[in-house]
Amino acid sequence: MTERLIVPPQIQLPDLNLPEEDGEPLESERHVGQMILSIQTLRYAWRDRDDVYVAGNMFIYYSLEQARQVIAELAGTARKRVAYRGPDVFVVLNVEGRRERKSWVVWEEGGRYPNVIIELLSPTTDLAVKKEIYEQICRTPEYFVWDPYDPQAFTGWRLTQGRYAPITPDERGWLWSEDRRPSGRLRLSGRLRPSVRHARRPSNVPRC
């Protein structure tokens, strides 16, 4: 397993001309719709903060080894779909949230990894591999997965003492994200739902 990348400020890493997409479409129209809905909902939940970055369907580069593997695959000089690309939806806290990015490059972001990751399951999802990357390399505090075609197939894990432990649903079947926002937590029940009290929902954000 690749080691977690921590780059001292004085070290200059090579310019690899990192790819921003692989040309492969999402699994289905339902995957596209749910990804967009999730991103819009999460951005609304953190609408009052400019230090939260929410994105999806974006490459995340966490090591030079992984980056070079992605480059080789897209150039046709290595076997396809070996290197990790990125999650469907992710959130990073305490960064410059308003700046547009074409990919998330850990060593260009002060070593910041996602705080929350949401994966939309499909027949091509290698859950075991991704879960290990998020647990052992990214150390992402919370990881949620669900199948857009089966809303009941919904699972979440929280990093506890270096390992993922299942998040227990409440009596309504909701999973709660401990995102530590002052205005409330996020509840998840097959779809992301920000729990925001006394807040008006903008007209361009779909109701979950």
C-alpha positions, 0 to 999 in steps of 0.5 A: 500500500502506498504511504500517506504523502506528507511533503515538507515545504522545502521539497519541490515535486516534479510537474507531472501535467496531471490528467483531469479526466479519463473520458469515461462516463458515469454509470447511469443517469441516476448516478449523475443526478444523485451526484449533482444533488448531493454536491448541491445539498452539501454546498448549501449546508456549508453556504456560510463558510468559505473554508469548505470545499465540496466537489465530485467526480474529480481525480484525487492525487495522493502520491507520485506513484499513483499519479504516474500510474494514472498518467501511464494508464491514460497514455495506454502504456499500462493496464487500465483501471488499476490506479485509484481515481477519486470518489463520487462526492467529497468534502474537505474542511479548512481549505480555500473553499471558493477556489475552482479546481480541476483535480485535488492534488494533496501536495498542492493543498498543504497535505489536506485529504477529504474529511467526508467521502460519499461513494455511489455504488455500481457494478464496477466499484471495488469497495474493498480497495477504496475503503482501504485507501480512505482508511489507511492513506487518506485517513478520511474521518467518515466514508459513506456508500450507497446504491442509487438503485437500492436506497436501503443499501446504505452504509457508513463508517467512521474512523476510530483509532485508525480503523473504520467502524460502522456508523449505527443508524438511529431509530429512523434509519438515518446515519449522522455525519459528525461534521462539527458544523456550528449550525448542525449535523448532516443526516444521511438516509439514502440521500444527503440531507443537511440538518440546518435549523431556521434556514431558508432553502434557495430555489435552485437547491433540490429538496431531498 
